[in-house]
Amino acid sequence: MTLPLTVPPKPGHQTFLWSPLVTDLDTLDAHIAIIGMPYGNAYEPHAVSNDQTRAPDAVRSVTDRVCRSLERYDFDVGGPIYADRALKVVDIGNVPFDIHDQRSHFGRAEATVRKVLKAGAMPITIGGDHGIPIPIFRALDGEGPVTLIQVDVHIDWREHVNGVHDGLSSPIRRASEMAHIDQIFQIGIRAQGSARSEEVAAARAYGANIIPAFEVHDAGIDTIIDRIPDGGRYYITIDADGLDPSVMPAVEGPAPGGLLFHQVRKLIHGLVRKGRVLGMDIVEITPSTDVNNITSIVAGRLIVNLIGAAVRADYFDAPPV
């Protein structure tokens, strides 16, 4: 069965920030492309279609809480989100899952990101579990060297779980094997997860910069930003559980002491100023456990901050409106 690379989201707010829905990626004309990647590679049969697969559409559904209207002043970014410029933001829908070929969606995801990059657009992806950045990382092979910035409670360095090598516990291990991935910064780490002592040793042997959440709280996010090399090409992957559950409660693995919205917002703005942010993903949201949709709203606000910071840093050739 041959499926298209992306399909329209379900009814409701079909797109993020009321952006045009575009599924013809061969003629893509955009500065920024919003991508939904609902499906990872599950460790057990019941997890194939889990709560996180609903997250891309859940984030789209709160568009009117993320942004009341595009012409309004947004204090996070210092003016209208698009800075009164003709910024072309499109939503290209969700990468579909084929029940008859249950691993083919990662190929479609990688091909989707490659087409977005070929069009000169920045991919911003909403997952899905934390396996979904793996095809994104693969598609960045022409953009290296890439400095990988991870916000997470977990280091995600497992070789495999139940024989699955590209699941939600392994994205940073897989990234470390890619020649175009250079330095790795893992920010917000705390508590326990899938990592055993051998995974921590492997991460340290690679040279990963593991920065616990409490180091961020004690030293300040500016100190952490200063540790990241200037002039880099950065990719940001944000696991919702990297933020404190008081900020993003709808996650499967909540742990106290996480990063705050202000810290992650400042990290995004700092990276935009330091070099070139190639793209970003936000993953691991469980909509059914959300509180007043706040987790989806926070995800949307982080995306808004990246867009607003990037357009003000003249990332895009977008003339005044």
C-alpha positions as CSV (number, residue, x, y, z in Angstrom):
1,M,0.0,0.0,0.0
2,T,1.5,3.3,-1.1
3,L,0.7,6.3,1.1
4,P,1.4,10.0,0.6
5,L,4.1,11.6,2.7
6,T,1.6,13.6,4.7
7,V,-2.2,13.8,5.1
8,P,-4.4,16.6,6.4
9,P,-5.1,16.6,10.1
10,K,-8.5,15.8,11.5
11,P,-11.2,18.5,11.6
12,G,-11.0,21.4,14.1
13,H,-8.1,23.7,13.9
14,Q,-6.6,21.8,11.0
15,T,-3.4,23.9,11.1
16,F,-1.2,25.6,13.6
17,L,-1.5,29.4,13.7
18,W,-4.2,29.4,11.0
19,S,-1.4,28.7,8.5
20,P,-2.3,27.3,5.0
21,L,-2.4,23.5,4.8
22,V,0.0,22.3,2.1
23,T,0.5,18.7,1.3
24,D,2.2,19.0,-2.1
25,L,5.8,19.1,-0.8
26,D,7.3,19.1,-4.3
27,T,6.2,22.7,-4.9
28,L,6.6,23.8,-1.3
29,D,7.1,27.5,-0.9
30,A,7.6,28.4,2.7
31,H,9.9,29.8,5.3
32,I,8.6,27.5,8.1
33,A,6.8,24.2,7.8
34,I,4.8,22.7,10.7
35,I,4.9,18.9,10.6
36,G,2.9,16.4,12.6
37,M,4.6,13.1,13.3
38,P,2.2,11.2,15.5
39,Y,3.8,7.7,15.4
40,G,7.1,6.4,16.7
41,N,8.2,2.7,16.8
42,A,6.5,1.1,19.7
43,Y,8.1,-1.4,22.1
44,E,4.8,-3.3,22.6
45,P,1.7,-3.8,20.4
46,H,-0.6,-1.8,22.6
47,A,1.6,1.3,22.3
48,V,1.4,1.5,18.5
49,S,-1.5,4.0,18.8
50,N,-1.0,5.6,22.1
51,D,-2.1,8.9,23.7
52,Q,0.9,10.7,22.3
53,T,-0.2,10.1,18.7
54,R,-3.0,12.6,19.4
55,A,-0.6,15.4,20.3
56,P,0.0,17.1,17.0
57,D,-3.7,17.7,16.5
58,A,-4.1,18.6,20.2
59,V,-1.5,21.4,19.8
60,R,-3.2,22.6,16.6
61,S,-6.5,22.6,18.5
62,V,-5.4,25.3,20.9
63,T,-4.2,27.7,18.2
64,D,-6.6,30.3,19.4
65,R,-5.1,30.2,22.9
66,V,-1.6,30.2,21.7
67,C,-2.2,33.3,19.5
68,R,-5.5,35.2,19.5
69,S,-4.7,36.8,16.2
70,L,-1.5,37.3,14.2
71,E,-1.6,41.1,14.2
72,R,-1.6,41.5,18.0
73,Y,1.4,42.5,20.0
74,D,3.1,39.4,21.5
75,F,5.2,40.3,24.6
76,D,7.3,37.1,24.4
77,V,8.8,38.2,21.1
78,G,8.5,42.0,21.3
79,G,5.7,42.6,18.8
80,P,3.5,40.7,16.3
81,I,4.8,37.2,16.0
82,Y,5.8,37.6,12.3
83,A,7.2,41.1,13.0
84,D,4.9,42.6,10.4
85,R,6.7,40.7,7.6
86,A,5.3,38.4,4.9
87,L,6.5,35.3,6.6
88,K,5.3,32.1,4.9
89,V,4.4,29.6,7.6
90,V,2.6,26.5,6.4
91,D,1.3,23.4,8.0
92,I,2.0,20.3,6.0
93,G,-0.2,17.9,8.0
94,N,0.7,14.6,9.7
95,V,3.0,11.8,8.5
96,P,0.6,8.8,8.2
97,F,0.9,5.3,9.6
98,D,0.5,2.3,7.4
99,I,-1.1,-0.7,9.3
100,H,0.3,-3.0,6.6
101,D,3.9,-1.7,6.8
102,Q,4.3,-0.6,10.4
103,R,7.8,0.8,10.1
104,S,7.4,2.7,6.8
105,H,6.3,6.0,8.4
106,F,9.9,6.7,9.5
107,G,10.9,6.7,5.8
108,R,8.0,9.0,5.0
109,A,9.0,11.3,7.9
110,E,12.6,11.5,6.7
111,A,11.5,12.2,3.2
112,T,9.2,14.9,4.4
113,V,11.9,16.7,6.3
114,R,14.3,16.4,3.4
115,K,11.7,18.1,1.1
116,V,11.2,20.8,3.7
117,L,14.9,21.5,3.9
118,K,15.3,21.4,0.1
119,A,12.6,24.1,-0.1
120,G,14.7,26.2,2.2
121,A,12.2,26.0,5.1
122,M,12.7,25.4,8.8
123,P,10.9,22.2,10.0
124,I,9.1,22.5,13.3
125,T,7.7,19.1,14.3
126,I,5.1,18.1,16.8
127,G,5.2,14.5,18.0
128,G,4.5,11.7,18.9
129,D,6.9,10.0,21.2
130,H,10.7,10.8,21.4
131,G,11.5,8.2,18.7
132,I,10.2,10.6,16.0
133,P,13.3,12.9,16.0
134,I,15.4,10.0,14.6
135,P,14.3,10.3,11.0
136,I,14.6,14.1,11.4
137,F,18.2,13.7,12.5
138,R,18.9,11.5,9.5
139,A,17.5,14.2,7.2
140,L,19.9,16.8,8.6
141,D,22.9,15.0,7.1
142,G,23.5,17.8,4.6
143,E,23.4,20.5,7.4
144,G,26.3,19.4,9.5
145,P,28.1,19.7,11.8
146,V,24.9,20.0,13.9
147,T,25.0,20.8,17.6
148,L,22.1,18.9,19.1
149,I,20.2,20.5,22.0
150,Q,18.0,18.2,24.0
151,V,15.6,19.3,26.8
152,D,14.5,16.2,28.6
153,V,14.2,14.5,31.9
154,H,15.9,11.4,30.4
155,I,19.1,11.0,28.4
156,D,17.6,8.6,25.8
157,W,20.7,6.6,25.2
158,R,19.4,3.0,25.1
159,E,20.8,0.8,22.4
160,H,17.4,-0.9,22.1
161,V,14.4,-1.9,24.1
162,N,12.7,-5.2,23.2
163,G,14.8,-5.3,20.1
164,V,13.6,-1.9,18.8
165,H,16.6,0.3,18.1
166,D,14.8,3.5,17.1
167,G,12.2,3.8,19.8
168,L,11.6,6.6,22.3
169,S,14.5,5.6,24.6
170,S,17.1,5.7,21.9
171,P,17.1,9.0,19.9
172,I,20.2,10.5,21.3
173,R,22.1,7.2,21.0
174,R,21.1,7.1,17.3
175,A,22.1,10.7,16.9
176,S,25.5,10.0,18.4
177,E,26.2,7.5,15.6
178,M,25.5,10.0,12.8
179,A,28.6,11.7,11.3
180,H,26.9,15.1,11.0
181,I,25.9,15.3,14.6
182,D,28.7,17.0,16.6
183,Q,28.3,18.2,20.2
184,I,25.3,17.1,22.2
185,F,23.8,19.1,25.1
186,Q,21.3,17.3,27.3
187,I,19.6,19.8,29.5
188,G,17.1,19.2,32.3
189,I,18.1,15.7,33.2
190,R,16.9,14.4,36.6
191,A,15.3,11.5,38.5
192,Q,15.3,8.1,36.8
193,G,14.2,6.7,33.4
194,S,15.4,4.0,31.1
195,A,19.1,4.8,31.5
196,R,21.2,2.3,33.4
197,S,24.8,2.9,34.4
198,E,26.0,1.6,31.0
199,E,24.0,4.2,29.1
200,V,25.3,7.0,31.2
201,A,28.8,5.7,30.6
202,A,28.2,5.6,26.9
203,A,26.9,9.1,26.8
204,R,29.9,10.4,28.8
205,A,32.3,8.4,26.6
206,Y,30.8,10.2,23.5
207,G,31.4,13.5,25.3
208,A,27.7,14.4,25.7
209,N,27.2,17.5,28.0
210,I,24.7,16.1,30.5
211,I,23.3,19.1,32.4
212,P,21.0,18.2,35.3
213,A,17.9,20.4,35.8
214,F,19.2,21.5,39.2
215,E,22.4,22.8,37.7
216,V,20.2,25.0,35.5
217,H,18.3,26.2,38.5
218,D,21.4,26.9,40.6
219,A,23.7,28.4,37.9
220,G,21.0,30.0,35.7
221,I,20.1,29.3,32.1
222,D,22.4,32.1,30.9
223,T,25.4,30.1,32.2
224,I,24.2,27.0,30.3
225,I,23.7,29.0,27.1
226,D,27.2,30.4,27.4
227,R,28.6,26.8,27.4
228,I,27.1,26.1,24.0
229,P,29.6,27.1,21.2
230,D,28.8,30.3,19.3
231,G,28.2,30.3,15.6
232,G,26.8,26.8,15.5
233,R,24.1,25.1,13.6
234,Y,21.6,23.9,16.2
235,Y,18.8,21.5,16.3
236,I,16.5,21.5,19.3
237,T,14.5,18.5,20.5
238,I,12.2,19.1,23.4
239,D,10.6,16.3,25.4
240,A,7.6,17.8,27.3
241,D,8.8,16.0,30.5
242,G,12.0,18.1,30.4
243,L,9.8,20.9,31.7
244,D,8.5,20.8,35.2
245,P,5.1,19.1,35.5
246,S,3.7,22.3,36.9
247,V,4.3,23.8,33.5
248,M,3.6,20.7,31.2
249,P,1.6,18.2,33.3
250,A,0.5,16.0,30.4
251,V,3.4,13.6,30.1
252,E,3.9,9.9,30.9
253,G,6.9,10.4,33.0
254,P,6.5,13.5,35.2
255,A,9.3,14.3,37.6
256,P,9.6,17.3,39.9
257,G,12.3,19.9,39.5
258,G,12.1,20.4,35.7
259,L,12.9,23.4,33.6
260,L,10.5,26.3,33.6
261,F,8.9,28.0,30.6
262,H,11.1,31.1,31.0
263,Q,14.3,29.0,31.0
264,V,13.3,27.1,27.8
265,R,12.1,30.2,26.1
266,K,15.4,32.0,27.0
267,L,17.3,28.9,25.7
268,I,15.5,29.2,22.3
269,H,16.1,32.9,22.0
270,G,19.7,32.5,23.0
271,L,20.4,29.8,20.4
272,V,18.8,31.9,17.7
273,R,21.1,34.8,18.6
274,K,24.2,32.5,18.8
275,G,24.0,30.9,15.4
276,R,21.5,29.1,13.2
277,V,18.6,27.0,14.6
278,L,17.9,24.5,11.8
279,G,14.6,23.2,13.3
280,M,12.9,22.0,16.5
281,D,10.5,19.3,17.7
282,I,8.3,19.0,20.7
283,V,7.3,15.5,21.7
284,E,5.8,13.2,24.4
285,I,2.6,15.1,25.2
286,T,-0.3,13.0,26.4
287,P,-3.4,15.1,25.7
288,S,-5.8,12.9,27.7
289,T,-4.0,13.8,31.0
290,D,-3.7,17.5,30.3
291,V,-5.1,20.2,32.6
292,N,-7.0,23.0,30.8
293,N,-4.9,22.2,27.7
294,I,-1.9,24.0,29.3
295,T,0.7,21.5,28.0
296,S,-0.4,21.9,24.4
297,I,-0.6,25.7,24.9
298,V,3.0,25.7,26.3
299,A,4.2,23.7,23.3
300,G,2.5,26.2,21.0
301,R,4.1,29.1,22.9
302,L,7.6,27.6,22.6
303,I,7.0,27.3,18.8
304,V,5.8,30.9,18.7
305,N,9.0,32.0,20.5
306,L,11.2,30.2,17.9
307,I,9.3,31.7,15.0
308,G,9.3,35.2,16.5
309,A,13.0,35.1,17.4
310,A,14.1,33.7,14.1
311,V,12.2,36.2,12.0
312,R,13.7,39.0,14.1
313,A,17.2,37.5,13.6
314,D,16.6,37.8,9.8
315,Y,16.7,34.1,9.2
316,F,14.2,34.5,6.4
317,D,13.9,36.7,3.3
318,A,10.4,37.9,4.2
319,P,9.6,41.5,3.1
320,P,7.5,43.9,5.2
321,V,3.7,43.5,4.8
